[in-house]
């Protein structure tokens, strides 16, 4: 899968839509994402590419 910065993604069994904001090629969890929680806080996380798929 070719992920790119700005792409909207979700975890395989998750409902949270996240935006890809960067990559860290030297790490296993190399995809950096951000999303907004129910309170309006911006959160970031790191995931393995295999854990993510394009959001509908």
mmCIF file of the N, C-alpha and C atoms, coordinates in Angstrom:
data_MODEL
# 
_entry.id   MODEL 
# 
loop_
_atom_site.group_PDB 
_atom_site.id 
_atom_site.type_symbol 
_atom_site.label_atom_id 
_atom_site.label_alt_id 
_atom_site.label_comp_id 
_atom_site.label_asym_id 
_atom_site.label_entity_id 
_atom_site.label_seq_id 
_atom_site.pdbx_PDB_ins_code 
_atom_site.Cartn_x 
_atom_site.Cartn_y 
_atom_site.Cartn_z 
_atom_site.occupancy 
_atom_site.B_iso_or_equiv 
_atom_site.pdbx_formal_charge 
_atom_site.auth_seq_id 
_atom_site.auth_comp_id 
_atom_site.auth_asym_id 
_atom_site.auth_atom_id 
_atom_site.pdbx_PDB_model_num 
ATOM 1   N N  . UNK A 1 1  ? 0.855   -1.177 0.000  1.00 0.00 ? 1  UNK A N  1 
ATOM 2   C CA . UNK A 1 1  ? 0.000   0.000  0.000  1.00 0.00 ? 1  UNK A CA 1 
ATOM 3   C C  . UNK A 1 1  ? 0.898   1.236  0.000  1.00 0.00 ? 1  UNK A C  1 
ATOM 4   N N  . UNK A 1 2  ? 0.555   2.206  -0.797 1.00 0.00 ? 2  UNK A N  1 
ATOM 5   C CA . UNK A 1 2  ? 1.313   3.453  -0.849 1.00 0.00 ? 2  UNK A CA 1 
ATOM 6   C C  . UNK A 1 2  ? 0.589   4.529  -0.062 1.00 0.00 ? 2  UNK A C  1 
ATOM 7   N N  . UNK A 1 3  ? 1.027   4.754  1.156  1.00 0.00 ? 3  UNK A N  1 
ATOM 8   C CA . UNK A 1 3  ? 0.446   5.801  1.978  1.00 0.00 ? 3  UNK A CA 1 
ATOM 9   C C  . UNK A 1 3  ? 1.155   7.108  1.685  1.00 0.00 ? 3  UNK A C  1 
ATOM 10  N N  . UNK A 1 4  ? 0.437   8.216  1.851  1.00 0.00 ? 4  UNK A N  1 
ATOM 11  C CA . UNK A 1 4  ? 1.045   9.521  1.592  1.00 0.00 ? 4  UNK A CA 1 
ATOM 12  C C  . UNK A 1 4  ? 0.585   10.528 2.642  1.00 0.00 ? 4  UNK A C  1 
ATOM 13  N N  . UNK A 1 5  ? 1.375   11.554 2.840  1.00 0.00 ? 5  UNK A N  1 
ATOM 14  C CA . UNK A 1 5  ? 1.032   12.612 3.784  1.00 0.00 ? 5  UNK A CA 1 
ATOM 15  C C  . UNK A 1 5  ? -0.265  13.279 3.332  1.00 0.00 ? 5  UNK A C  1 
ATOM 16  N N  . UNK A 1 6  ? -1.148  13.511 4.294  1.00 0.00 ? 6  UNK A N  1 
ATOM 17  C CA . UNK A 1 6  ? -2.444  14.117 4.017  1.00 0.00 ? 6  UNK A CA 1 
ATOM 18  C C  . UNK A 1 6  ? -3.552  13.110 3.784  1.00 0.00 ? 6  UNK A C  1 
ATOM 19  N N  . UNK A 1 7  ? -3.193  11.833 3.596  1.00 0.00 ? 7  UNK A N  1 
ATOM 20  C CA . UNK A 1 7  ? -4.188  10.787 3.357  1.00 0.00 ? 7  UNK A CA 1 
ATOM 21  C C  . UNK A 1 7  ? -4.952  10.478 4.636  1.00 0.00 ? 7  UNK A C  1 
ATOM 22  N N  . UNK A 1 8  ? -6.248  10.202 4.520  1.00 0.00 ? 8  UNK A N  1 
ATOM 23  C CA . UNK A 1 8  ? -7.094  9.805  5.647  1.00 0.00 ? 8  UNK A CA 1 
ATOM 24  C C  . UNK A 1 8  ? -7.065  8.283  5.749  1.00 0.00 ? 8  UNK A C  1 
ATOM 25  N N  . UNK A 1 9  ? -6.793  7.783  6.962  1.00 0.00 ? 9  UNK A N  1 
ATOM 26  C CA . UNK A 1 9  ? -6.689  6.341  7.193  1.00 0.00 ? 9  UNK A CA 1 
ATOM 27  C C  . UNK A 1 9  ? -7.416  5.950  8.480  1.00 0.00 ? 9  UNK A C  1 
ATOM 28  N N  . UNK A 1 10 ? -7.648  4.650  8.605  1.00 0.00 ? 10 UNK A N  1 
ATOM 29  C CA . UNK A 1 10 ? -8.223  4.069  9.819  1.00 0.00 ? 10 UNK A CA 1 
ATOM 30  C C  . UNK A 1 10 ? -7.468  2.793  10.145 1.00 0.00 ? 10 UNK A C  1 
ATOM 31  N N  . UNK A 1 11 ? -7.548  2.401  11.432 1.00 0.00 ? 11 UNK A N  1 
ATOM 32  C CA . UNK A 1 11 ? -7.025  1.092  11.812 1.00 0.00 ? 11 UNK A CA 1 
ATOM 33  C C  . UNK A 1 11 ? -8.013  0.046  11.323 1.00 0.00 ? 11 UNK A C  1 
ATOM 34  N N  . UNK A 1 12 ? -7.538  -1.173 11.158 1.00 0.00 ? 12 UNK A N  1 
ATOM 35  C CA . UNK A 1 12 ? -8.364  -2.247 10.606 1.00 0.00 ? 12 UNK A CA 1 
ATOM 36  C C  . UNK A 1 12 ? -9.691  -2.414 11.345 1.00 0.00 ? 12 UNK A C  1 
ATOM 37  N N  . UNK A 1 13 ? -9.668  -2.376 12.671 1.00 0.00 ? 13 UNK A N  1 
ATOM 38  C CA . UNK A 1 13 ? -10.894 -2.589 13.433 1.00 0.00 ? 13 UNK A CA 1 
ATOM 39  C C  . UNK A 1 13 ? -11.333 -1.335 14.177 1.00 0.00 ? 13 UNK A C  1 
ATOM 40  N N  . UNK A 1 14 ? -10.831 -0.179 13.774 1.00 0.00 ? 14 UNK A N  1 
ATOM 41  C CA . UNK A 1 14 ? -11.163 1.069  14.450 1.00 0.00 ? 14 UNK A CA 1 
ATOM 42  C C  . UNK A 1 14 ? -12.134 1.904  13.643 1.00 0.00 ? 14 UNK A C  1 
ATOM 43  N N  . UNK A 1 15 ? -12.711 2.894  14.309 1.00 0.00 ? 15 UNK A N  1 
ATOM 44  C CA . UNK A 1 15 ? -13.632 3.803  13.631 1.00 0.00 ? 15 UNK A CA 1 
ATOM 45  C C  . UNK A 1 15 ? -13.038 5.197  13.495 1.00 0.00 ? 15 UNK A C  1 
ATOM 46  N N  . UNK A 1 16 ? -11.964 5.474  14.230 1.00 0.00 ? 16 UNK A N  1 
ATOM 47  C CA . UNK A 1 16 ? -11.344 6.799  14.226 1.00 0.00 ? 16 UNK A CA 1 
ATOM 48  C C  . UNK A 1 16 ? -10.648 7.072  12.897 1.00 0.00 ? 16 UNK A C  1 
ATOM 49  N N  . UNK A 1 17 ? -11.025 8.160  12.229 1.00 0.00 ? 17 UNK A N  1 
ATOM 50  C CA . UNK A 1 17 ? -10.350 8.559  10.993 1.00 0.00 ? 17 UNK A CA 1 
ATOM 51  C C  . UNK A 1 17 ? -9.183  9.459  11.359 1.00 0.00 ? 17 UNK A C  1 
ATOM 52  N N  . UNK A 1 18 ? -8.004  9.129  10.846 1.00 0.00 ? 18 UNK A N  1 
ATOM 53  C CA . UNK A 1 18 ? -6.778  9.859  11.155 1.00 0.00 ? 18 UNK A CA 1 
ATOM 54  C C  . UNK A 1 18 ? -6.167  10.371 9.862  1.00 0.00 ? 18 UNK A C  1 
ATOM 55  N N  . UNK A 1 19 ? -5.372  11.424 9.970  1.00 0.00 ? 19 UNK A N  1 
ATOM 56  C CA . UNK A 1 19 ? -4.653  11.971 8.825  1.00 0.00 ? 19 UNK A CA 1 
ATOM 57  C C  . UNK A 1 19 ? -3.173  11.675 8.984  1.00 0.00 ? 19 UNK A C  1 
ATOM 58  N N  . UNK A 1 20 ? -2.536  11.208 7.922  1.00 0.00 ? 20 UNK A N  1 
ATOM 59  C CA . UNK A 1 20 ? -1.105  10.950 7.960  1.00 0.00 ? 20 UNK A CA 1 
ATOM 60  C C  . UNK A 1 20 ? -0.367  12.286 7.890  1.00 0.00 ? 20 UNK A C  1 
ATOM 61  N N  . UNK A 1 21 ? 0.531   12.508 8.871  1.00 0.00 ? 21 UNK A N  1 
ATOM 62  C CA . UNK A 1 21 ? 1.271   13.775 8.901  1.00 0.00 ? 21 UNK A CA 1 
ATOM 63  C C  . UNK A 1 21 ? 2.768   13.582 8.703  1.00 0.00 ? 21 UNK A C  1 
ATOM 64  N N  . UNK A 1 22 ? 3.230   12.331 8.636  1.00 0.00 ? 22 UNK A N  1 
ATOM 65  C CA . UNK A 1 22 ? 4.658   12.116 8.425  1.00 0.00 ? 22 UNK A CA 1 
ATOM 66  C C  . UNK A 1 22 ? 5.034   10.653 8.502  1.00 0.00 ? 22 UNK A C  1 
ATOM 67  N N  . UNK A 1 23 ? 6.310   10.393 8.260  1.00 0.00 ? 23 UNK A N  1 
ATOM 68  C CA . UNK A 1 23 ? 6.854   9.032  8.285  1.00 0.00 ? 23 UNK A CA 1 
ATOM 69  C C  . UNK A 1 23 ? 8.205   9.040  8.984  1.00 0.00 ? 23 UNK A C  1 
ATOM 70  N N  . UNK A 1 24 ? 8.527   7.943  9.654  1.00 0.00 ? 24 UNK A N  1 
ATOM 71  C CA . UNK A 1 24 ? 9.844   7.733  10.254 1.00 0.00 ? 24 UNK A CA 1 
ATOM 72  C C  . UNK A 1 24 ? 10.364  6.409  9.721  1.00 0.00 ? 24 UNK A C  1 
ATOM 73  N N  . UNK A 1 25 ? 11.061  6.437  8.588  1.00 0.00 ? 25 UNK A N  1 
ATOM 74  C CA . UNK A 1 25 ? 11.450  5.210  7.891  1.00 0.00 ? 25 UNK A CA 1 
ATOM 75  C C  . UNK A 1 25 ? 12.303  4.244  8.705  1.00 0.00 ? 25 UNK A C  1 
ATOM 76  N N  . UNK A 1 26 ? 13.008  4.710  9.728  1.00 0.00 ? 26 UNK A N  1 
ATOM 77  C CA . UNK A 1 26 ? 13.889  3.822  10.494 1.00 0.00 ? 26 UNK A CA 1 
ATOM 78  C C  . UNK A 1 26 ? 13.161  3.038  11.584 1.00 0.00 ? 26 UNK A C  1 
ATOM 79  N N  . UNK A 1 27 ? 11.886  3.296  11.799 1.00 0.00 ? 27 UNK A N  1 
ATOM 80  C CA . UNK A 1 27 ? 11.140  2.635  12.862 1.00 0.00 ? 27 UNK A CA 1 
ATOM 81  C C  . UNK A 1 27 ? 10.122  1.651  12.298 1.00 0.00 ? 27 UNK A C  1 
ATOM 82  N N  . UNK A 1 28 ? 9.776   0.636  13.101 1.00 0.00 ? 28 UNK A N  1 
ATOM 83  C CA . UNK A 1 28 ? 8.739   -0.319 12.698 1.00 0.00 ? 28 UNK A CA 1 
ATOM 84  C C  . UNK A 1 28 ? 7.386   0.394  12.651 1.00 0.00 ? 28 UNK A C  1 
ATOM 85  N N  . UNK A 1 29 ? 7.076   1.154  13.700 1.00 0.00 ? 29 UNK A N  1 
ATOM 86  C CA . UNK A 1 29 ? 5.845   1.952  13.702 1.00 0.00 ? 29 UNK A CA 1 
ATOM 87  C C  . UNK A 1 29 ? 6.201   3.287  13.048 1.00 0.00 ? 29 UNK A C  1 
ATOM 88  N N  . UNK A 1 30 ? 6.172   3.310  11.716 1.00 0.00 ? 30 UNK A N  1 
ATOM 89  C CA . UNK A 1 30 ? 6.771   4.413  10.976 1.00 0.00 ? 30 UNK A CA 1 
ATOM 90  C C  . UNK A 1 30 ? 5.772   5.428  10.417 1.00 0.00 ? 30 UNK A C  1 
ATOM 91  N N  . UNK A 1 31 ? 4.475   5.206  10.571 1.00 0.00 ? 31 UNK A N  1 
ATOM 92  C CA . UNK A 1 31 ? 3.479   6.134  10.036 1.00 0.00 ? 31 UNK A CA 1 
ATOM 93  C C  . UNK A 1 31 ? 2.970   7.012  11.180 1.00 0.00 ? 31 UNK A C  1 
ATOM 94  N N  . UNK A 1 32 ? 3.137   8.327  11.057 1.00 0.00 ? 32 UNK A N  1 
ATOM 95  C CA . UNK A 1 32 ? 2.702   9.264  12.097 1.00 0.00 ? 32 UNK A CA 1 
ATOM 96  C C  . UNK A 1 32 ? 1.363   9.859  11.680 1.00 0.00 ? 32 UNK A C  1 
ATOM 97  N N  . UNK A 1 33 ? 0.394   9.786  12.588 1.00 0.00 ? 33 UNK A N  1 
ATOM 98  C CA . UNK A 1 33 ? -0.951  10.267 12.273 1.00 0.00 ? 33 UNK A CA 1 
ATOM 99  C C  . UNK A 1 33 ? -1.406  11.284 13.308 1.00 0.00 ? 33 UNK A C  1 
ATOM 100 N N  . UNK A 1 34 ? -2.434  12.043 12.931 1.00 0.00 ? 34 UNK A N  1 
ATOM 101 C CA . UNK A 1 34 ? -3.080  12.930 13.902 1.00 0.00 ? 34 UNK A CA 1 
ATOM 102 C C  . UNK A 1 34 ? -4.585  12.822 13.712 1.00 0.00 ? 34 UNK A C  1 
ATOM 103 N N  . UNK A 1 35 ? -5.309  13.101 14.807 1.00 0.00 ? 35 UNK A N  1 
ATOM 104 C CA . UNK A 1 35 ? -6.760  13.109 14.775 1.00 0.00 ? 35 UNK A CA 1 
ATOM 105 C C  . UNK A 1 35 ? -7.263  13.962 15.919 1.00 0.00 ? 35 UNK A C  1 
ATOM 106 N N  . UNK A 1 36 ? -8.532  14.258 15.894 1.00 0.00 ? 36 UNK A N  1 
ATOM 107 C CA . UNK A 1 36 ? -9.136  15.078 16.933 1.00 0.00 ? 36 UNK A CA 1 
ATOM 108 C C  . UNK A 1 36 ? -10.056 14.203 17.774 1.00 0.00 ? 36 UNK A C  1 
ATOM 109 N N  . UNK A 1 37 ? -9.950  14.290 19.104 1.00 0.00 ? 37 UNK A N  1 
ATOM 110 C CA . UNK A 1 37 ? -10.821 13.493 19.967 1.00 0.00 ? 37 UNK A CA 1 
ATOM 111 C C  . UNK A 1 37 ? -12.162 14.203 20.165 1.00 0.00 ? 37 UNK A C  1 
ATOM 112 N N  . UNK A 1 38 ? -13.029 13.582 20.962 1.00 0.00 ? 38 UNK A N  1 
ATOM 113 C CA . UNK A 1 38 ? -14.380 14.106 21.188 1.00 0.00 ? 38 UNK A CA 1 
ATOM 114 C C  . UNK A 1 38 ? -14.386 15.467 21.869 1.00 0.00 ? 38 UNK A C  1 
ATOM 115 N N  . UNK A 1 39 ? -13.284 15.821 22.537 1.00 0.00 ? 39 UNK A N  1 
ATOM 116 C CA . UNK A 1 39 ? -13.199 17.097 23.243 1.00 0.00 ? 39 UNK A CA 1 
ATOM 117 C C  . UNK A 1 39 ? -12.531 18.184 22.400 1.00 0.00 ? 39 UNK A C  1 
ATOM 118 N N  . UNK A 1 40 ? -12.119 17.831 21.184 1.00 0.00 ? 40 UNK A N  1 
ATOM 119 C CA . UNK A 1 40 ? -11.468 18.797 20.309 1.00 0.00 ? 40 UNK A CA 1 
ATOM 120 C C  . UNK A 1 40 ? -9.963  18.852 20.444 1.00 0.00 ? 40 UNK A C  1 
ATOM 121 N N  . UNK A 1 41 ? -9.381  17.947 21.222 1.00 0.00 ? 41 UNK A N  1 
ATOM 122 C CA . UNK A 1 41 ? -7.925  17.889 21.361 1.00 0.00 ? 41 UNK A CA 1 
ATOM 123 C C  . UNK A 1 41 ? -7.306  17.203 20.152 1.00 0.00 ? 41 UNK A C  1 
ATOM 124 N N  . UNK A 1 42 ? -6.193  17.712 19.679 1.00 0.00 ? 42 UNK A N  1 
ATOM 125 C CA . UNK A 1 42 ? -5.466  17.069 18.587 1.00 0.00 ? 42 UNK A CA 1 
ATOM 126 C C  . UNK A 1 42 ? -4.483  16.072 19.183 1.00 0.00 ? 42 UNK A C  1 
ATOM 127 N N  . UNK A 1 43 ? -4.593  14.823 18.748 1.00 0.00 ? 43 UNK A N  1 
ATOM 128 C CA . UNK A 1 43 ? -3.743  13.742 19.234 1.00 0.00 ? 43 UNK A CA 1 
ATOM 129 C C  . UNK A 1 43 ? -2.895  13.218 18.088 1.00 0.00 ? 43 UNK A C  1 
ATOM 130 N N  . UNK A 1 44 ? -1.740  12.661 18.414 1.00 0.00 ? 44 UNK A N  1 
ATOM 131 C CA . UNK A 1 44 ? -0.894  12.042 17.410 1.00 0.00 ? 44 UNK A CA 1 
ATOM 132 C C  . UNK A 1 44 ? -0.580  10.617 17.823 1.00 0.00 ? 44 UNK A C  1 
ATOM 133 N N  . UNK A 1 45 ? -0.257  9.791  16.858 1.00 0.00 ? 45 UNK A N  1 
ATOM 134 C CA . UNK A 1 45 ? 0.088   8.411  17.138 1.00 0.00 ? 45 UNK A CA 1 
ATOM 135 C C  . UNK A 1 45 ? 0.980   7.860  16.053 1.00 0.00 ? 45 UNK A C  1 
ATOM 136 N N  . UNK A 1 46 ? 1.630   6.737  16.350 1.00 0.00 ? 46 UNK A N  1 
ATOM 137 C CA . UNK A 1 46 ? 2.486   6.057  15.386 1.00 0.00 ? 46 UNK A CA 1 
ATOM 138 C C  . UNK A 1 46 ? 1.951   4.646  15.183 1.00 0.00 ? 46 UNK A C  1 
ATOM 139 N N  . UNK A 1 47 ? 1.919   4.228  13.931 1.00 0.00 ? 47 UNK A N  1 
ATOM 140 C CA . UNK A 1 47 ? 1.379   2.923  13.577 1.00 0.00 ? 47 UNK A CA 1 
ATOM 141 C C  . UNK A 1 47 ? 2.251   2.261  12.533 1.00 0.00 ? 47 UNK A C  1 
ATOM 142 N N  . UNK A 1 48 ? 2.175   0.929  12.474 1.00 0.00 ? 48 UNK A N  1 
ATOM 143 C CA . UNK A 1 48 ? 2.797   0.194  11.379 1.00 0.00 ? 48 UNK A CA 1 
ATOM 144 C C  . UNK A 1 48 ? 1.894   0.364  10.162 1.00 0.00 ? 48 UNK A C  1 
ATOM 145 N N  . UNK A 1 49 ? 2.493   0.445  9.006  1.00 0.00 ? 49 UNK A N  1 
ATOM 146 C CA . UNK A 1 49 ? 1.726   0.610  7.772  1.00 0.00 ? 49 UNK A CA 1 
ATOM 147 C C  . UNK A 1 49 ? 0.669   -0.491 7.624  1.00 0.00 ? 49 UNK A C  1 
ATOM 148 N N  . UNK A 1 50 ? 1.002   -1.705 8.032  1.00 0.00 ? 50 UNK A N  1 
ATOM 149 C CA . UNK A 1 50 ? 0.081   -2.839 7.891  1.00 0.00 ? 50 UNK A CA 1 
ATOM 150 C C  . UNK A 1 50 ? -1.152  -2.714 8.785  1.00 0.00 ? 50 UNK A C  1 
ATOM 151 N N  . UNK A 1 51 ? -1.128  -1.837 9.788  1.00 0.00 ? 51 UNK A N  1 
ATOM 152 C CA . UNK A 1 51 ? -2.266  -1.653 10.683 1.00 0.00 ? 51 UNK A CA 1 
ATOM 153 C C  . UNK A 1 51 ? -3.309  -0.688 10.105 1.00 0.00 ? 51 UNK A C  1 
ATOM 154 N N  . UNK A 1 52 ? -2.970  0.018  9.028  1.00 0.00 ? 52 UNK A N  1 
ATOM 155 C CA . UNK A 1 52 ? -3.816  1.090  8.531  1.00 0.00 ? 52 UNK A CA 1 
ATOM 156 C C  . UNK A 1 52 ? -4.378  0.755  7.154  1.00 0.00 ? 52 UNK A C  1 
ATOM 157 N N  . UNK A 1 53 ? -5.548  1.319  6.861  1.00 0.00 ? 53 UNK A N  1 
ATOM 158 C CA . UNK A 1 53 ? -6.120  1.226  5.521  1.00 0.00 ? 53 UNK A CA 1 
ATOM 159 C C  . UNK A 1 53 ? -6.823  2.535  5.204  1.00 0.00 ? 53 UNK A C  1 
ATOM 160 N N  . UNK A 1 54 ? -6.984  2.858  3.917  1.00 0.00 ? 54 UNK A N  1 
ATOM 161 C CA . UNK A 1 54 ? -7.619  4.128  3.553  1.00 0.00 ? 54 UNK A CA 1 
ATOM 162 C C  . UNK A 1 54 ? -9.021  4.239  4.149  1.00 0.00 ? 54 UNK A C  1 
ATOM 163 N N  . UNK A 1 55 ? -9.360  5.422  4.638  1.00 0.00 ? 55 UNK A N  1 
ATOM 164 C CA . UNK A 1 55 ? -10.691 5.662  5.184  1.00 0.00 ? 55 UNK A CA 1 
ATOM 165 C C  . UNK A 1 55 ? -11.677 5.847  4.041  1.00 0.00 ? 55 UNK A C  1 
ATOM 166 N N  . UNK A 1 56 ? -12.881 5.395  4.248  1.00 0.00 ? 56 UNK A N  1 
ATOM 167 C CA . UNK A 1 56 ? -13.924 5.532  3.216  1.00 0.00 ? 56 UNK A CA 1 
ATOM 168 C C  . UNK A 1 56 ? -14.474 6.933  3.162  1.00 0.00 ? 56 UNK A C  1 
# 
